[in-house]
Amino acid sequence: MEFSNTCVEIKQKREELGITVKEFADALGLGKGGEKMVRDWEAGTEVPSAGLYRRIVQFADERPYVNSRKTGNFKFIDLFAGIGGIRIPFQELGGECVFSSEWDQFAQKTYRVNFGEVPQGDITKIESSTIPDFDILLGGFPCQPFSSAGLKKGFADTRGTLFFEIERIMRDKRPKAFLLENVKQLRSHDRGRTLRVILNHIDSLDYYVKYEILRAGDFGVPQNRERTYIVGFDKNYYDLPENYDFQFPEPTYEETRLGNILETDVDDRYMKSRNKGDQDVKKTYSSTIKETAQRMLTGRTDLFDFQVI
């Protein structure tokens, strides 16, 4: 193995991923001294073993959620995207993500590894006109202003006003439908006034809107995660009857536990102790969102002029 080629390829791999030396060392699980190790490899003063070298050049070659479809049955955008959790079910249901936005640099890096693309940054600096046309808007807008783990400042917190960026894009782009997600406490924040403001602003845009609080653990996901989901449809596009009532998915109450989703092939350095109990990777994202997405897309066959595969 030639030092010159090795150091160039290792550095090139890291730069392609857009991560720092420390982040690369951590991702490779090199442990204490890993950062120096990577620096030495890139400088050409040391060379990794053949096995480790293969791990390095193959690292993140597979993007688990890259959408190989050039065109989807519908187009959507992923706002306040995080690492892409809400995107996955809509993509798996045949959608094409045409735009994503996430300002956190660490989330952007994970998103890139997952989907092979880097989300655009601060949504407040992105003009609506630069966003491609789309059918569905997805947005997990910042929850800290409403969360029990935060200070609950609501719209007094700058992050709380980011909902109005969603409103701006909805007004300018007129998506056919949307799905928004936030913490359970959104419903009770400021004695319900915060949620009423959000719903009233959406209603003023002439959208049908409905919300529900769903718990991930009730849908076979081993997590006590209650979230407020807000779904809506453009009443100017769809001829919805006055009594139209979107039905959120009913809980399955499927019994599950954390062991059901843990990986079985894990390096011992990440294990405090190894439990040989039943471990089966059954769910990799919230079925709550996928069930809701399926109902948005197929609950009424006349809502969309395309088929969900």
C-alpha positions in Angstrom: 0.0 0.0 0.0 1.5 3.3 -1.1 1.6 6.1 1.5 0.9 8.8 -1.1 -2.2 7.2 -2.5 -3.5 6.3 0.9 -3.2 9.7 2.4 -4.8 11.3 -0.6 -7.7 8.9 -0.6 -8.4 9.2 3.1 -8.4 12.9 3.0 -10.6 12.9 -0.1 -13.1 10.6 1.5 -13.4 12.8 4.6 -13.8 16.0 2.5 -16.4 14.3 0.4 -18.4 13.7 3.5 -17.9 17.3 4.6 -16.8 16.3 8.2 -13.9 17.3 10.4 -11.0 15.1 11.3 -12.5 14.5 14.8 -15.9 13.7 13.4 -14.3 11.2 11.0 -12.4 9.6 13.8 -15.5 9.3 15.9 -17.6 7.9 13.1 -15.0 5.3 12.4 -15.0 4.4 16.1 -11.3 4.9 16.5 -11.5 5.8 20.2 -8.9 7.8 22.2 -6.2 9.1 19.9 -8.3 8.6 16.8 -8.1 12.2 15.8 -4.3 12.1 15.7 -4.4 8.8 13.9 -6.5 10.3 11.1 -4.2 13.4 10.9 -1.2 11.1 10.6 -2.8 9.1 7.8 -3.7 12.3 5.9 -0.2 13.6 6.4 1.3 10.4 5.1 3.4 9.8 8.2 1.4 6.6 9.1 -0.7 4.1 7.2 -3.7 2.2 8.4 -3.9 -1.6 8.3 -5.4 -3.1 5.1 -8.6 -4.0 6.9 -9.0 -0.5 8.4 -8.2 1.1 5.1 -11.0 -0.8 3.4 -13.4 0.4 6.2 -12.3 4.0 5.6 -12.7 4.0 1.8 -16.0 2.2 2.0 -17.4 4.3 4.9 -20.8 5.8 4.1 -20.7 4.6 0.5 -24.2 3.3 0.9 -26.7 6.1 1.5 -29.5 4.2 3.1 -32.3 6.5 2.0 -31.1 7.9 -1.4 -34.1 8.1 -3.6 -33.1 6.5 -6.9 -36.3 7.6 -8.6 -35.8 10.5 -10.9 -39.4 11.5 -10.6 -41.9 10.5 -7.9 -45.7 10.1 -7.9 -45.8 13.4 -6.0 -43.3 16.1 -4.9 -42.7 17.3 -1.4 -40.3 19.5 0.6 -38.7 18.8 4.0 -38.5 21.9 6.2 -36.7 21.9 9.6 -35.6 18.6 8.4 -33.3 17.4 11.2 -31.8 14.2 10.0 -34.7 13.4 7.8 -37.1 11.3 9.9 -40.3 12.7 8.5 -39.0 12.5 4.9 -38.5 8.7 5.0 -42.2 7.5 4.9 -43.2 10.0 2.3 -40.3 8.9 0.1 -41.1 5.3 0.6 -44.7 5.9 -0.4 -43.5 7.1 -3.8 -42.7 10.8 -3.2 -39.8 12.8 -4.5 -38.2 15.3 -2.2 -37.4 18.4 -4.2 -36.1 20.7 -1.5 -34.9 20.4 2.1 -33.8 22.9 4.8 -32.0 22.5 8.1 -29.7 25.0 9.7 -27.9 22.8 12.2 -24.6 21.8 10.7 -24.3 18.5 12.5 -27.8 17.4 11.4 -26.9 18.5 7.9 -23.9 16.1 7.9 -26.1 13.2 9.1 -28.7 14.1 6.5 -26.1 14.0 3.8 -25.0 10.5 4.8 -28.6 9.3 4.9 -29.8 10.9 1.7 -26.8 11.9 -0.3 -27.7 15.6 -0.3 -27.1 18.6 2.0 -30.1 20.5 3.1 -30.1 24.3 2.5 -29.6 26.4 5.6 -31.6 29.1 7.4 -35.1 29.1 6.0 -35.6 32.8 6.9 -33.0 33.6 4.2 -34.5 31.5 1.5 -37.0 33.1 -0.9 -40.1 31.2 -1.7 -39.5 31.8 -5.4 -36.3 29.7 -5.2 -38.1 26.6 -3.9 -39.2 24.2 -6.6 -43.0 23.6 -7.0 -44.3 20.8 -4.8 -47.4 19.0 -3.7 -46.9 18.4 0.0 -45.1 20.5 2.7 -43.5 18.7 5.6 -42.3 20.6 8.6 -41.2 19.6 12.1 -40.8 23.3 13.2 -38.7 24.0 16.3 -40.3 22.6 19.4 -38.1 24.1 22.1 -40.3 27.2 22.6 -43.2 25.0 23.5 -41.6 21.9 25.0 -41.7 21.0 28.7 -37.9 20.6 28.5 -37.6 24.2 27.3 -38.6 27.6 28.8 -42.0 27.6 27.0 -41.5 31.1 25.7 -43.6 30.3 22.6 -43.7 33.1 20.0 -41.6 35.2 22.4 -38.7 32.8 21.5 -37.3 33.6 18.1 -37.5 29.9 17.2 -41.2 29.9 18.0 -41.8 32.4 15.2 -40.4 30.0 12.6 -43.9 28.7 12.1 -44.6 31.9 10.2 -41.9 30.9 7.7 -44.0 27.8 7.0 -47.0 30.1 6.6 -45.1 32.3 4.2 -44.1 29.4 2.0 -47.7 27.9 2.1 -49.1 31.3 1.1 -46.5 31.7 -1.8 -46.4 28.2 -3.1 -49.9 26.8 -2.3 -49.1 23.1 -1.6 -51.9 20.7 -2.0 -51.4 19.3 1.5 -49.1 19.6 4.5 -48.0 17.7 7.6 -46.6 19.6 10.6 -45.2 18.1 13.8 -44.4 19.5 17.2 -44.4 18.6 20.8 -47.5 17.6 22.8 -47.3 20.8 24.9 -48.1 22.9 21.8 -51.8 22.2 22.5 -51.6 23.6 26.1 -49.0 26.3 25.6 -50.3 29.7 26.7 -53.6 28.1 27.7 -54.1 26.9 24.1 -53.7 30.4 22.5 -50.5 29.4 20.7 -52.1 26.5 18.9 -55.2 28.6 18.1 -53.0 31.3 16.5 -51.4 28.6 14.3 -54.7 27.1 13.3 -56.3 30.5 12.6 -53.4 31.5 10.4 -53.6 28.3 8.4 -57.4 28.6 8.1 -56.9 32.2 6.8 -55.0 30.7 3.9 -58.1 28.7 3.1 -56.8 25.3 4.1 -58.7 22.6 5.8 -56.7 21.8 9.0 -57.0 19.3 11.8 -54.6 18.2 14.6 -54.2 15.2 16.8 -51.8 14.1 19.5 -50.3 10.6 18.8 -48.0 8.5 20.9 -45.3 6.6 19.1 -45.5 3.7 21.6 -49.1 3.1 20.6 -48.0 2.2 17.1 -45.4 -0.4 17.8 -42.5 1.9 18.3 -40.6 1.4 21.6 -40.7 5.1 22.6 -42.9 7.2 24.8 -43.0 10.0 22.4 -46.2 12.1 22.2 -46.3 14.6 19.3 -48.8 17.0 17.9 -49.5 16.3 14.2 -51.2 19.0 12.1 -52.6 17.9 8.7 -54.2 20.1 6.1 -55.5 20.3 2.5 -55.9 23.2 0.1 -59.6 24.0 -0.1 -59.0 26.0 -3.3 -57.6 22.9 -5.0 -59.9 20.2 -3.6 -63.6 20.3 -3.5 -63.9 19.1 0.1 -67.4 18.6 1.5 -68.3 20.7 4.5 -68.4 17.7 6.7 -65.0 16.4 5.6 -63.1 15.0 8.6 -59.6 13.7 8.1 -59.1 10.5 10.2 -55.8 10.1 11.9 -54.5 6.5 12.2 -55.9 4.5 15.1 -53.4 3.1 17.6 -52.5 -0.5 17.1 -51.2 -1.0 20.7 -48.7 -3.5 19.3 -46.5 -4.8 22.1 -42.9 -3.9 21.6 -39.7 -3.2 23.5 -36.4 -1.5 22.9 -34.7 -4.8 22.2 -36.9 -5.2 19.1 -35.0 -2.4 17.2 -31.5 -2.7 18.5 -28.8 -3.9 16.1 -27.3 -7.3 16.8 -24.0 -6.8 15.0 -22.4 -4.1 17.3 -18.8 -3.6 18.2 -18.1 -4.6 21.8 -16.7 -1.2 22.6 -20.2 0.2 22.4 -21.7 -2.3 24.8 -21.7 -2.1 28.5 -23.0 -5.6 28.6 -24.5 -7.9 26.0 -28.0 -9.3 26.3 -28.6 -12.4 24.2 -32.4 -11.8 24.2 -34.5 -11.6 21.1 -33.3 -8.7 18.9 -34.9 -8.1 15.6 -34.7 -4.8 13.7 -38.4 -4.3 13.0 -38.9 -0.5 12.8 -36.4 2.1 11.7 -38.7 5.1 11.7 -41.9 6.2 13.4 -44.8 4.2 12.0 -47.0 7.0 13.4 -45.8 9.3 10.6 -46.1 6.6 7.9 -49.6 5.7 9.0 -50.6 9.4 8.8 -48.8 9.8 5.5 -50.7 6.9 4.1 -54.0 8.3 5.2 -53.1 11.7 3.7 -52.4 10.1 0.4 -55.0 7.3 0.2 -57.6 8.2 2.8 -59.6 9.9 0.1 -58.9 8.7 -3.5 -60.1 11.9 -5.0 -57.7 14.1 -3.1 -54.7 13.3 -5.3 -54.5 12.7 -9.1 -51.8 10.1 -8.7 -51.4 6.7 -7.2 -49.4 5.7 -4.1 -47.3 2.6 -4.7 
